[in-house]
């Protein structure tokens, strides 16, 4: 019973790490978020756009974790090097988020413009998601390499946690657009959010660094 509880606790912890990491990377002012917010404001194909963006992230994260796990399985030295590089990247990302928190910024999406067909909306969502090189750095390389460090039996929990972050965030943007848009237009709100992201990234960096040192 104690072993089962310990395993369940570890599973939840790993899932929460994946959730925090993915949220920290995805919550930023950018074209994809502005597009999802716009579709939410227009109430136009919101479910399809949200589902596409979330599923695309989930597939990339799963591919990254499984691919990196296979690639690093027999290369412990490379695994440690990538984990260390990931820790440095998260620390730098956290520092950048804290720097952003010192400046005013806002996310705006207008309701104007011609309506889009479902196919056109999904095509734009695909472009904003898949033609952004940072998405592959974030999901496949960074999240993948960190997920690959988890115990083999629990990697699915990490993928589930990281993937749920995308569904949660895009769902909030799309379906809560009319309530959240005024909040997103406030520079102070983004300063607070970036501050929280920065601290979260530093905490994850410390956890990853401890993992490297303990192995």
MDTraj code that builds the backbone (N, CA, C; nanometers):
import mdtraj as md
import numpy as np

residues = "UNK UNK UNK UNK UNK UNK UNK UNK UNK UNK UNK UNK UNK UNK UNK UNK UNK UNK UNK UNK UNK UNK UNK UNK UNK UNK UNK UNK UNK UNK UNK UNK UNK UNK UNK UNK UNK UNK UNK UNK UNK UNK UNK UNK UNK UNK UNK UNK UNK UNK UNK UNK UNK UNK UNK UNK UNK UNK UNK UNK UNK UNK UNK UNK UNK UNK UNK UNK UNK UNK UNK UNK UNK UNK UNK UNK UNK UNK UNK UNK UNK UNK UNK UNK UNK UNK UNK UNK UNK UNK UNK UNK UNK UNK UNK UNK UNK UNK UNK UNK UNK UNK UNK UNK UNK UNK UNK UNK UNK UNK UNK UNK UNK UNK UNK UNK UNK UNK UNK UNK UNK UNK UNK UNK UNK UNK UNK UNK UNK UNK UNK UNK UNK UNK UNK UNK UNK UNK UNK UNK UNK UNK UNK UNK UNK UNK UNK UNK UNK UNK UNK UNK UNK UNK UNK UNK UNK UNK UNK UNK UNK UNK UNK UNK UNK UNK UNK UNK UNK UNK UNK UNK UNK UNK UNK UNK UNK UNK UNK UNK UNK UNK UNK UNK UNK UNK UNK UNK UNK UNK UNK UNK UNK UNK UNK UNK UNK UNK UNK UNK UNK UNK UNK UNK UNK UNK UNK UNK UNK UNK UNK UNK UNK UNK UNK".split()
xyz = np.array([
    [0.0827, -0.1201, 0.0000],
    [0.0000, 0.0000, 0.0000],
    [0.0864, 0.1255, 0.0000],
    [0.1923, 0.1239, 0.0828],
    [0.2827, 0.2380, 0.0879],
    [0.3502, 0.2588, -0.0464],
    [0.3884, 0.1476, -0.1118],
    [0.4514, 0.1576, -0.2435],
    [0.3558, 0.2167, -0.3448],
    [0.2291, 0.1767, -0.3389],
    [0.1284, 0.2292, -0.4311],
    [0.1078, 0.3787, -0.4107],
    [0.1043, 0.4191, -0.2837],
    [0.0870, 0.5609, -0.2542],
    [0.2070, 0.6416, -0.3011],
    [0.3264, 0.5862, -0.2807],
    [0.4476, 0.6559, -0.3241],
    [0.4495, 0.6699, -0.4755],
    [0.4087, 0.5639, -0.5465],
    [0.4054, 0.5684, -0.6923],
    [0.3024, 0.6695, -0.7408],
    [0.1855, 0.6703, -0.6764],
    [0.0815, 0.7651, -0.7144],
    [0.1271, 0.9085, -0.6899],
    [0.1939, 0.9297, -0.5770],
    [0.2437, 1.0630, -0.5452],
    [0.3493, 1.1083, -0.6454],
    [0.4392, 1.0159, -0.6809],
    [0.5424, 1.0492, -0.7780],
    [0.4813, 1.0772, -0.9149],
    [0.3801, 1.0003, -0.9513],
    [0.3126, 1.0203, -1.0804],
    [0.2511, 1.1594, -1.0876],
    [0.1830, 1.1990, -0.9802],
    [0.1201, 1.3308, -0.9766],
    [0.2257, 1.4408, -0.9809],
    [0.3363, 1.4206, -0.9081],
    [0.4443, 1.5194, -0.9074],
    [0.5028, 1.5375, -1.0461],
    [0.5265, 1.4265, -1.1156],
    [0.5826, 1.4328, -1.2505],
    [0.4848, 1.4995, -1.3466],
    [0.3552, 1.4672, -1.3331],
    [0.2539, 1.5302, -1.4180],
    [0.2494, 1.6808, -1.3941],
    [0.2601, 1.7226, -1.2681],
    [0.2579, 1.8653, -1.2353],
    [0.3822, 1.9357, -1.2882],
    [0.4969, 1.8669, -1.2873],
    [0.6177, 1.9248, -1.3446],
    [0.5995, 1.9482, -1.4937],
    [0.5413, 1.8489, -1.5625],
    [0.5137, 1.8651, -1.7048],
    [0.4168, 1.9789, -1.7304],
    [0.3135, 1.9899, -1.6470],
    [0.2151, 2.0967, -1.6597],
    [0.2796, 2.2333, -1.6417],
    [0.3591, 2.2489, -1.5358],
    [0.4234, 2.3773, -1.5070],
    [0.5211, 2.4155, -1.6167],
    [0.5993, 2.3176, -1.6633],
    [0.6968, 2.3453, -1.7687],
    [0.6271, 2.3909, -1.8962],
    [0.5257, 2.3170, -1.9389],
    [0.4560, 2.3494, -2.0627],
    [0.3833, 2.4825, -2.0530],
    [0.3194, 2.5085, -1.9394],
    [0.2513, 2.6371, -1.9218],
    [0.3502, 2.7531, -1.9281],
    [0.4640, 2.7346, -1.8644],
    [0.5642, 2.8405, -1.8650],
    [0.6132, 2.8744, -2.0042],
    [0.6198, 2.7727, -2.0898],
    [0.6683, 2.7945, -2.2256],
    [0.5606, 2.8485, -2.3178],
    [0.4350, 2.8084, -2.2950],
    [0.3281, 2.8425, -2.3889],
    [0.2630, 2.9765, -2.3589],
    [0.2660, 3.0177, -2.2324],
    [0.1996, 3.1424, -2.1935],
    [0.2919, 3.2593, -2.2246],
    [0.2757, 3.3144, -2.3408],
    [0.3565, 3.4286, -2.3828],
    [0.2812, 3.5029, -2.4915],
    [0.3098, 3.6297, -2.5070],
    [0.2470, 3.7091, -2.6118],
    [0.3035, 3.6642, -2.7459],
    [0.2181, 3.6219, -2.8346],
    [0.2639, 3.5757, -2.9648],
    [0.1486, 3.5632, -3.0618],
    [0.1829, 3.5359, -3.1891],
    [0.0831, 3.5308, -3.2950],
    [-0.0195, 3.4205, -3.2720],
    [0.0254, 3.3038, -3.2256],
    [-0.0667, 3.1924, -3.2056],
    [-0.1702, 3.2247, -3.0976],
    [-0.1235, 3.2784, -2.9859],
    [-0.2156, 3.3137, -2.8780],
    [-0.3123, 3.4236, -2.9217],
    [-0.2615, 3.5217, -2.9966],
    [-0.3477, 3.6296, -3.0456],
    [-0.4532, 3.5753, -3.1410],
    [-0.4163, 3.4772, -3.2237],
    [-0.5117, 3.4190, -3.3181],
    [-0.6219, 3.3434, -3.2433],
    [-0.5838, 3.2620, -3.1450],
    [-0.6832, 3.1879, -3.0674],
    [-0.7747, 3.2852, -2.9938],
    [-0.7182, 3.3919, -2.9390],
    [-0.7980, 3.4928, -2.8696],
    [-0.8944, 3.5602, -2.9667],
    [-0.8480, 3.5904, -3.0861],
    [-0.9332, 3.6525, -3.1885],
    [-1.0514, 3.5626, -3.2227],
    [-1.0232, 3.4339, -3.2451],
    [-1.1316, 3.3417, -3.2781],
    [-1.2305, 3.3322, -3.1626],
    [-1.1796, 3.3397, -3.0400],
    [-1.2681, 3.3366, -2.9247],
    [-1.3554, 3.4603, -2.9169],
    [-1.2979, 3.5766, -2.9468],
    [-1.3750, 3.7005, -2.9457],
    [-1.4838, 3.6982, -3.0525],
    [-1.4531, 3.6381, -3.1666],
    [-1.5498, 3.6296, -3.2764],
    [-1.6461, 3.5120, -3.2590],
    [-1.6143, 3.4235, -3.1629],
    [-1.6923, 3.3004, -3.1429],
    [-1.7027, 3.2218, -3.2738],
    [-1.5893, 3.2035, -3.3362],
    [-1.5846, 3.1451, -3.4701],
    [-1.4928, 3.0231, -3.4704],
    [-1.5512, 2.9045, -3.4842],
    [-1.4758, 2.7784, -3.4908],
    [-1.3818, 2.7636, -3.3707],
    [-1.4241, 2.8096, -3.2551],
    [-1.3373, 2.8107, -3.1370],
    [-1.2962, 2.6691, -3.0971],
    [-1.3924, 2.5785, -3.0900],
    [-1.3611, 2.4418, -3.0492],
    [-1.2621, 2.3749, -3.1408],
    [-1.2792, 2.3934, -3.2715],
    [-1.1883, 2.3310, -3.3687],
    [-1.0468, 2.3866, -3.3566],
    [-1.0360, 2.5180, -3.3409],
    [-0.9044, 2.5818, -3.3300],
    [-0.8344, 2.5408, -3.2015],
    [-0.9071, 2.5443, -3.0903],
    [-0.8495, 2.5056, -2.9608],
    [-0.8045, 2.3604, -2.9641],
    [-0.8904, 2.2733, -3.0162],
    [-0.8572, 2.1310, -3.0212],
    [-0.7366, 2.1055, -3.1105],
    [-0.7292, 2.1740, -3.2245],
    [-0.6146, 2.1546, -3.3141],
    [-0.4849, 2.1961, -3.2469],
    [-0.4824, 2.3155, -3.1880],
    [-0.3599, 2.3654, -3.1239],
    [-0.3167, 2.2742, -3.0097],
    [-0.4133, 2.2296, -2.9289],
    [-0.3810, 2.1433, -2.8156],
    [-0.3317, 2.0070, -2.8621],
    [-0.3969, 1.9492, -2.9645],
    [-0.3563, 1.8179, -3.0146],
    [-0.2194, 1.8247, -3.0819],
    [-0.1930, 1.9327, -3.1547],
    [-0.0628, 1.9477, -3.2194],
    [0.0483, 1.9504, -3.1140],
    [0.0272, 2.0262, -3.0079],
    [0.1256, 2.0316, -2.8998],
    [0.1424, 1.8945, -2.8343],
    [0.0299, 1.8254, -2.8105],
    [0.0363, 1.6945, -2.7443],
    [0.1148, 1.5944, -2.8286],
    [0.0913, 1.5940, -2.9596],
    [0.1625, 1.5017, -3.0484],
    [0.3114, 1.5337, -3.0526],
    [0.3456, 1.6622, -3.0587],
    [0.4862, 1.7017, -3.0619],
    [0.5554, 1.6677, -2.9300],
    [0.4852, 1.6896, -2.8186],
    [0.5429, 1.6574, -2.6876],
    [0.5655, 1.5076, -2.6745],
    [0.4637, 1.4280, -2.7117],
    [0.4766, 1.2824, -2.7024],
    [0.5877, 1.2319, -2.7924],
    [0.5947, 1.2851, -2.9147],
    [0.7006, 1.2443, -3.0070],
    [0.8374, 1.2815, -2.9519],
    [0.8449, 1.4014, -2.8912],
    [0.9716, 1.4441, -2.8344],
    [1.0157, 1.3568, -2.7194],
    [0.9241, 1.3272, -2.6281],
    [0.9594, 1.2454, -2.5115],
    [0.9996, 1.1048, -2.5547],
    [0.9190, 1.0410, -2.6412],
    [0.9503, 0.9045, -2.6838],
    [1.0770, 0.8992, -2.7693],
    [1.0897, 0.9967, -2.8591],
    [1.2080, 0.9987, -2.9450],
    [1.3348, 1.0256, -2.8674],
    [1.3285, 1.1230, -2.7756],
    [1.4466, 1.1551, -2.6963],
    [1.4794, 1.0403, -2.6015],
    [1.3769, 0.9752, -2.5471],
    [1.4014, 0.8626, -2.4567],
    [1.4744, 0.7510, -2.5303],
    [1.4327, 0.7229, -2.6527],
    [1.4986, 0.6183, -2.7309],
    [1.6402, 0.6592, -2.7676],
    [1.6570, 0.7864, -2.8051],
    [1.7890, 0.8335, -2.8461],
    [1.8875, 0.8370, -2.7295],
    [1.8353, 0.8658, -2.6104],
    [1.9234, 0.8819, -2.4942],
    [1.9331, 0.7563, -2.4083],
    [1.8552, 0.6539, -2.4440],
    [1.8491, 0.5342, -2.3617],
    [1.9839, 0.4725, -2.3323],
    [2.0699, 0.4674, -2.4299],
    [2.2008, 0.4053, -2.4116],
    [2.3130, 0.5092, -2.4128],
    [2.2789, 0.6331, -2.3912],
    [2.3785, 0.7406, -2.3905],
    [2.3611, 0.8255, -2.2650],
    [2.3947, 0.7716, -2.1491],
    [2.3742, 0.8465, -2.0244],
    [2.4523, 0.9772, -2.0207],
    [2.5697, 0.9795, -2.0839],
    [2.6477, 1.1023, -2.0859],
    [2.5767, 1.2120, -2.1627],
    [2.5196, 1.1762, -2.2776],
    [2.4443, 1.2728, -2.3577],
    [2.3180, 1.3164, -2.2842],
    [2.2544, 1.2221, -2.2146],
    [2.1345, 1.2552, -2.1375],
    [2.1658, 1.3586, -2.0306],
    [2.2776, 1.3404, -1.9608],
    [2.3158, 1.4375, -1.8575],
    [2.3483, 1.5732, -1.9197],
    [2.4158, 1.5710, -2.0357],
    [2.4515, 1.6966, -2.1023],
    [2.3261, 1.7727, -2.1443],
    [2.2272, 1.7015, -2.2005],
    [2.1037, 1.7668, -2.2418],
    [2.0236, 1.8156, -2.1214],
    [2.0259, 1.7384, -2.0138],
    [1.9555, 1.7814, -1.8924],
    [2.0192, 1.9084, -1.8371],
    [2.1521, 1.9138, -1.8390],
    [2.2219, 2.0328, -1.7926],
    [2.1918, 2.1518, -1.8833],
    [2.1915, 2.1270, -2.0166],
    [2.1580, 2.2335, -2.1106],
    [2.0147, 2.2810, -2.0885],
    [1.9244, 2.1869, -2.0583],
    [1.7866, 2.2238, -2.0298],
    [1.7749, 2.3090, -1.9049],
    [1.8531, 2.2755, -1.8030],
    [1.8519, 2.3540, -1.6798],
    [1.8983, 2.4972, -1.7063],
    [2.0029, 2.5090, -1.7880],
    [2.0541, 2.6422, -1.8231],
    [1.9494, 2.7189, -1.9029],
    [1.8876, 2.6497, -2.0005],
    [1.7854, 2.7147, -2.0833],
    [1.6697, 2.7650, -1.9974],
    [1.6230, 2.6825, -1.9041],
    [1.5123, 2.7234, -1.8187],
    [1.5497, 2.8423, -1.7305],
    [1.6739, 2.8428, -1.6833],
    [1.7196, 2.9553, -1.6014],
    [1.7222, 3.0838, -1.6843],
    [1.7732, 3.0729, -1.8081],
    [1.7771, 3.1903, -1.8969],
    [1.6353, 3.2350, -1.9309],
    [1.5475, 3.1381, -1.9592],
    [1.4080, 3.1701, -1.9912],
    [1.3413, 3.2391, -1.8725],
    [1.3696, 3.1891, -1.7519],
    [1.3144, 3.2510, -1.6325],
    [1.3649, 3.3928, -1.6142],
    [1.4931, 3.4124, -1.6405],
    [1.5518, 3.5463, -1.6301],
    [1.4876, 3.6411, -1.7307],
    [1.4634, 3.5925, -1.8535],
    [1.3990, 3.6752, -1.9553],
    [1.2562, 3.7103, -1.9147],
    [1.1860, 3.6138, -1.8545],
    [1.0494, 3.6400, -1.8088],
    [1.0482, 3.7469, -1.7000],
    [1.1456, 3.7408, -1.6082],
    [1.1532, 3.8415, -1.5032],
    [1.1895, 3.9785, -1.5603],
    [1.2699, 3.9780, -1.6665],
    [1.3003, 4.1051, -1.7336],
    [1.1755, 4.1623, -1.8004],
    [1.0967, 4.0734, -1.8649],
    [0.9730, 4.1193, -1.9278],
    [0.8774, 4.1768, -1.8239],
    [0.8833, 4.1206, -1.7028],
    [0.7922, 4.1659, -1.5971],
    [0.8186, 4.3109, -1.5576],
    [0.9354, 4.3623, -1.5954],
    [0.9692, 4.5005, -1.5621],
    [0.9154, 4.5991, -1.6644],
    [0.8652, 4.5480, -1.7767],
    [0.8189, 4.6355, -1.8843],
    [0.6717, 4.6103, -1.9145],
    [0.6080, 4.7094, -1.9706],
    [0.4664, 4.6996, -2.0031],
    [0.4477, 4.6301, -2.1374],
    [0.3575, 4.5341, -2.1432],
    [0.3196, 4.4694, -2.2675],
    [0.1764, 4.4214, -2.2545],
    [0.1155, 4.3944, -2.3672],
    [-0.0235, 4.3525, -2.3649],
    [-0.0536, 4.2687, -2.4874],
    [-0.1575, 4.1885, -2.4762],
    [-0.2010, 4.1025, -2.5864],
    [-0.3360, 4.1514, -2.6336],
    [-0.3415, 4.1927, -2.7608],
    [-0.4650, 4.2443, -2.8170],
    [-0.5052, 4.1593, -2.9365],
    [-0.6350, 4.1424, -2.9533],
    [-0.6883, 4.0735, -3.0705],
    [-0.8195, 4.1406, -3.1080],
    [-0.8269, 4.1920, -3.2286],
    [-0.9468, 4.2629, -3.2716],
    [-1.0534, 4.1662, -3.3186],
    [-1.1767, 4.2117, -3.3148],
    [-1.2874, 4.1303, -3.3631],
    [-1.3199, 4.1608, -3.5087],
    [-1.2562, 4.2598, -3.5636],
    [-1.2870, 4.3001, -3.7001],
    [-1.2291, 4.2055, -3.8033],
    [-1.2575, 4.2389, -3.9307],
    [-1.2054, 4.1573, -4.0399],
    [-1.3085, 4.0564, -4.0863],
    [-1.2818, 4.0003, -4.2039],
    [-1.3747, 3.9045, -4.2612],
    [-1.3730, 3.7741, -4.1826],
    [-1.4883, 3.7071, -4.1819],
    [-1.4967, 3.5788, -4.1144],
    [-1.4187, 3.4726, -4.1894],
    [-1.3783, 3.3688, -4.1173],
    [-1.3017, 3.2599, -4.1773],
    [-1.3866, 3.1339, -4.1809],
    [-1.3689, 3.0554, -4.2876],
    [-1.4296, 2.9239, -4.2892],
    [-1.3541, 2.8349, -4.1919],
    [-1.4128, 2.7190, -4.1578],
    [-1.3453, 2.6291, -4.0656],
    [-1.2100, 2.5853, -4.1207],
    [-1.2072, 2.5548, -4.2500],
    [-1.0825, 2.5104, -4.3122],
    [-0.9767, 2.6199, -4.3079],
    [-1.0186, 2.7436, -4.3341],
    [-0.9241, 2.8552, -4.3324],
    [-0.8733, 2.8810, -4.1911],
    [-0.9637, 2.8699, -4.0928],
    [-0.9225, 2.8910, -3.9532],
    [-0.8215, 2.7853, -3.9106],
    [-0.8463, 2.6598, -3.9478],
    [-0.7540, 2.5525, -3.9115],
    [-0.6208, 2.5671, -3.9855],
    [-0.6272, 2.6151, -4.1103],
    [-0.5036, 2.6363, -4.1859],
    [-0.4181, 2.7433, -4.1184],
    [-0.4820, 2.8497, -4.0720],
    [-0.4064, 2.9539, -4.0023],
    [-0.3524, 2.9025, -3.8696],
    [-0.4335, 2.8232, -3.7984],
    [-0.3865, 2.7659, -3.6720],
    [-0.2662, 2.6761, -3.6961],
    [-0.2705, 2.5986, -3.8054],
    [-0.1582, 2.5112, -3.8393],
    [-0.0342, 2.5923, -3.8706],
    [-0.0514, 2.7015, -3.9432],
    [0.0634, 2.7850, -3.9784],
    [0.1263, 2.8469, -3.8538],
    [0.0413, 2.9031, -3.7665],
    [0.0937, 2.9656, -3.6446],
    [0.1615, 2.8632, -3.5534],
    [0.1146, 2.7384, -3.5583],
    [0.1687, 2.6348, -3.4703],
    [0.2921, 2.5682, -3.5286],
    [0.2826, 2.5217, -3.6530],
    [0.3854, 2.4346, -3.7102],
    [0.4949, 2.5084, -3.7861],
    [0.4691, 2.6324, -3.8265],
    [0.5720, 2.7076, -3.8982],
    [0.6568, 2.7936, -3.8053],
    [0.6312, 2.7802, -3.6756],
    [0.7105, 2.8527, -3.5762],
    [0.8237, 2.7614, -3.5279],
    [0.9479, 2.7940, -3.5602],
    [1.0589, 2.7050, -3.5207],
    [1.0713, 2.6861, -3.3703],
    [1.0242, 2.7839, -3.2934],
    [1.0361, 2.7729, -3.1479],
    [0.9510, 2.6596, -3.0926],
    [0.8432, 2.6251, -3.1641],
    [0.7571, 2.5180, -3.1140],
    [0.8318, 2.3854, -3.1090],
    [0.9222, 2.3640, -3.2032],
    [0.9981, 2.2393, -3.2051],
    [1.1086, 2.2417, -3.0997],
    [1.1673, 2.3587, -3.0792],
    [1.2669, 2.3721, -2.9725],
    [1.2033, 2.3464, -2.8366],
    [1.0830, 2.4022, -2.8181],
    [1.0154, 2.3892, -2.6886],
    [0.9613, 2.2486, -2.6651],
    [0.8795, 2.1989, -2.7593],
    [0.8084, 2.0727, -2.7358],
    [0.8945, 1.9498, -2.7593],
    [0.9640, 1.9470, -2.8738],
    [1.0379, 1.8259, -2.9099],
    [1.1712, 1.8169, -2.8360],
    [1.2489, 1.9232, -2.8409],
    [1.3835, 1.9168, -2.7832],
    [1.3831, 1.9387, -2.6323],
    [1.3312, 2.0537, -2.5879],
    [1.3390, 2.0854, -2.4450],
    [1.2465, 1.9967, -2.3616],
    [1.1152, 2.0007, -2.3909],
    [1.0211, 1.9189, -2.3137],
    [1.0519, 1.7706, -2.3344],
    [1.0886, 1.7343, -2.4579],
    [1.1214, 1.5949, -2.4861],
    [1.2397, 1.5451, -2.4068],
    [1.3465, 1.6238, -2.4009],
    [1.4664, 1.5804, -2.3285],
    [1.4423, 1.5745, -2.1784],
    [1.3615, 1.6672, -2.1251],
    [1.3310, 1.6644, -1.9821],
    [1.2387, 1.5477, -1.9503],
    [1.1398, 1.5241, -2.0365],
    [1.0503, 1.4107, -2.0155],
    [1.1224, 1.2781, -2.0230],
    [1.2238, 1.2717, -2.1080],
    [1.3009, 1.1476, -2.1232],
    [1.3817, 1.1150, -1.9988],
    [1.4033, 1.2142, -1.9103],
    [1.4779, 1.1899, -1.7870],
    [1.3924, 1.1187, -1.6818],
    [1.2611, 1.1175, -1.7027],
    [1.1709, 1.0569, -1.6040],
    [1.1768, 0.9043, -1.6133],
    [1.1395, 0.8345, -1.5055],
    [1.1349, 0.6876, -1.5118],
    [1.0451, 0.6416, -1.6264],
    [1.0862, 0.5364, -1.6950],
    [1.0151, 0.4903, -1.8144],
    [0.8664, 0.4679, -1.7882],
    [0.8337, 0.4103, -1.6737],
    [0.6937, 0.3781, -1.6446],
    [0.6090, 0.5018, -1.6170],
    [0.6736, 0.6157, -1.5919],
    [0.5995, 0.7355, -1.5537],
    [0.6072, 0.8464, -1.6580],
    [0.6698, 0.8191, -1.7723],
    [0.6811, 0.9228, -1.8754],
    [0.5451, 0.9637, -1.9289],
    [0.4520, 0.8691, -1.9310],
    [0.3176, 0.9014, -1.9774],
    [0.2514, 1.0079, -1.8925],
    [0.2805, 1.0062, -1.7622],
    [0.2262, 1.1094, -1.6731],
    [0.2833, 1.2462, -1.7068],
    [0.4125, 1.2493, -1.7387],
    [0.4752, 1.3761, -1.7755],
    [0.4132, 1.4294, -1.9040],
    [0.3952, 1.3416, -2.0034],
    [0.3342, 1.3815, -2.1304],
    [0.1917, 1.4316, -2.1072],
    [0.1172, 1.3604, -2.0216],
    [-0.0207, 1.4003, -1.9930],
    [-0.0252, 1.5380, -1.9276],
    [0.0649, 1.5608, -1.8317],
    [0.0672, 1.6905, -1.7645],
    [0.1053, 1.8030, -1.8586],
    [0.2099, 1.7797, -1.9400],
    [0.2548, 1.8823, -2.0341],
    [0.1486, 1.9096, -2.1396],
    [0.0826, 1.8039, -2.1881],
    [-0.0197, 1.8202, -2.2913],
    [-0.1434, 1.8910, -2.2374],
    [-0.1792, 1.8618, -2.1125],
    [-0.2977, 1.9250, -2.0544],
    [-0.2790, 2.0758, -2.0395],
    [-0.1533, 2.1203, -2.0284],
    [-0.1272, 2.2638, -2.0181],
    [-0.1741, 2.3348, -2.1445],
    [-0.1462, 2.2748, -2.2607],
    [-0.1887, 2.3358, -2.3867],
    [-0.3404, 2.3413, -2.3955],
    [-0.4061, 2.2311, -2.3602],
    [-0.5517, 2.2275, -2.3660],
    [-0.6118, 2.3302, -2.2705],
    [-0.5554, 2.3406, -2.1510],
    [-0.6039, 2.4357, -2.0517],
    [-0.5867, 2.5792, -2.1004],
    [-0.4662, 2.6113, -2.1490],
    [-0.4370, 2.7484, -2.1893],
    [-0.5176, 2.7909, -2.3111],
    [-0.5177, 2.7082, -2.4163],
    [-0.5919, 2.7444, -2.5365],
    [-0.7424, 2.7449, -2.5105],
    [-0.7876, 2.6550, -2.4225],
    [-0.9281, 2.6561, -2.3859],
    [-0.9671, 2.7855, -2.3159],
    [-0.8813, 2.8313, -2.2247],
    [-0.9068, 2.9576, -2.1559],
    [-0.9075, 3.0742, -2.2545],
    [-0.8103, 3.0743, -2.3462],
    [-0.8024, 3.1821, -2.4438],
    [-0.9246, 3.1848, -2.5347],
    [-0.9600, 3.0668, -2.5863],
    [-1.0684, 3.0609, -2.6830],
    [-1.2060, 3.0794, -2.6224],
    [-1.2389, 2.9971, -2.5232],
    [-1.3740, 2.9988, -2.4673],
    [-1.3943, 3.1091, -2.3635],
    [-1.2847, 3.1594, -2.3071],
    [-1.2988, 3.2677, -2.2088],
    [-1.2579, 3.4021, -2.2633],
    [-1.2475, 3.4123, -2.3974],
    [-1.1930, 3.5331, -2.4597],
    [-1.2662, 3.6597, -2.4180],
    [-1.3976, 3.6567, -2.4183],
    [-1.4729, 3.7796, -2.3921],
    [-1.4585, 3.8276, -2.2482],
    [-1.4263, 3.7374, -2.1588],
    [-1.4033, 3.7763, -2.0189],
    [-1.2556, 3.8057, -1.9930],
    [-1.1670, 3.7338, -2.0655],
    [-1.0245, 3.7469, -2.0397],
    [-0.9581, 3.8578, -2.1202],
    [-1.0174, 3.8954, -2.2343],
    [-0.9547, 3.9955, -2.3214],
    [-0.9218, 4.1258, -2.2479],
    [-1.0123, 4.1806, -2.1663],
    [-0.9757, 4.3041, -2.0936],
    [-0.8580, 4.2818, -1.9994],
    [-0.8513, 4.1618, -1.9403],
    [-0.7400, 4.1308, -1.8501],
    [-0.6092, 4.1229, -1.9267],
    [-0.6130, 4.0573, -2.0443],
    [-0.4919, 4.0433, -2.1251],
    [-0.4446, 4.1769, -2.1809],
    [-0.5359, 4.2745, -2.1891],
    [-0.4985, 4.4063, -2.2406],
    [-0.4329, 4.4933, -2.1339],
    [-0.4249, 4.4425, -2.0118],
    [-0.3640, 4.5190, -1.9029],
    [-0.2163, 4.4827, -1.8898],
    [-0.1285, 4.5772, -1.9114],
    [0.0153, 4.5474, -1.8987],
    [0.0522, 4.4918, -1.7609],
    [-0.0132, 4.5418, -1.6566],
    [0.0199, 4.4974, -1.5207],
    [-0.0061, 4.3480, -1.5037],
    [-0.1131, 4.2980, -1.5678],
    [-0.1460, 4.1561, -1.5569],
    [-0.0348, 4.0706, -1.6152],
    [0.0200, 4.1136, -1.7280],
    [0.1281, 4.0366, -1.7898],
    [0.2570, 4.0463, -1.7098],
    [0.2758, 4.1585, -1.6427],
    [0.3941, 4.1710, -1.5570],
    [0.3871, 4.0703, -1.4424],
    [0.2697, 4.0570, -1.3805],
    [0.2522, 3.9596, -1.2731],
    [0.2707, 3.8181, -1.3266],
    [0.2105, 3.7901, -1.4432],
    [0.2200, 3.6571, -1.5021],
    [0.3645, 3.6219, -1.5373],
    [0.4354, 3.7170, -1.5966],
    [0.5754, 3.6914, -1.6304],
    [0.6600, 3.6699, -1.5053],
    [0.6271, 3.7405, -1.3983],
    [0.6988, 3.7192, -1.2731],
    [0.6791, 3.5781, -1.2211],
    [0.5554, 3.5293, -1.2268],
    [0.5267, 3.3921, -1.1834],
    [0.5964, 3.2907, -1.2739],
    [0.5956, 3.3165, -1.4037],
    [0.6629, 3.2266, -1.4978],
    [0.8121, 3.2214, -1.4687],
    [0.8709, 3.3379, -1.4452],
    [1.0134, 3.3427, -1.4169],
    [1.0508, 3.2600, -1.2949],
    [0.9746, 3.2734, -1.1872],
    [1.0039, 3.1968, -1.0663],
    [0.9825, 3.0475, -1.0877],
    [0.8786, 3.0125, -1.1656],
    [0.8523, 2.8710, -1.1950],
    [0.9660, 2.8103, -1.2757],
    [1.0146, 2.8844, -1.3742],
    [1.1237, 2.8337, -1.4570],
    [1.2521, 2.8139, -1.3755],
    [1.2786, 2.9043, -1.2837],
    [1.3956, 2.8890, -1.1970],
    [1.3815, 2.7658, -1.1081],
    [1.2608, 2.7427, -1.0569],
    [1.2380, 2.6255, -0.9720],
    [1.2572, 2.4966, -1.0521],
    [1.2043, 2.4926, -1.1739],
    [1.2211, 2.3735, -1.2585],
    [1.3667, 2.3540, -1.2973],
    [1.4362, 2.4628, -1.3219],
    [1.5790, 2.4542, -1.3540],
    [1.6567, 2.3937, -1.2375],
    [1.6225, 2.4357, -1.1162],
    [1.6895, 2.3824, -0.9970],
    [1.6610, 2.2338, -0.9814],
    [1.5366, 2.1915, -1.0065],
    [1.5022, 2.0502, -0.9964],
    [1.5774, 1.9672, -1.0989],
    [1.5887, 2.0203, -1.2203],
    [1.6601, 1.9478, -1.3256],
    [1.8089, 1.9401, -1.2937],
    [1.8643, 2.0485, -1.2418],
    [2.0053, 2.0490, -1.2038],
    [2.0322, 1.9491, -1.0913],
    [1.9407, 1.9405, -0.9966],
    [1.9570, 1.8416, -0.8886],
    [1.9515, 1.7001, -0.9446],
    [1.8656, 1.6786, -1.0435],
    [1.8583, 1.5465, -1.1077],
    [1.9915, 1.5110, -1.1729],
    [2.0531, 1.6094, -1.2401],
    [2.1822, 1.5864, -1.3055],
    [2.2887, 1.5523, -1.2026],
    [2.2923, 1.6276, -1.0933],
    [2.3952, 1.6067, -0.9916],
    [2.3779, 1.4760, -0.9175],
    [2.2528, 1.4318, -0.9017],
    [2.2267, 1.3062, -0.8303],
    [2.2515, 1.1844, -0.9162],
    [2.2687, 1.2053, -1.0463],
    [2.2928, 1.0917, -1.1349],
    [2.4301, 1.1018, -1.1984],
])
top = md.Topology()
chain = top.add_chain()
for i, resn in enumerate(residues, 1):
    res = top.add_residue(resn, chain, resSeq=i)
    for name in ("N", "CA", "C"):
        top.add_atom(name, md.element.get_by_symbol(name[0]), res)
traj = md.Trajectory(xyz[None], top)
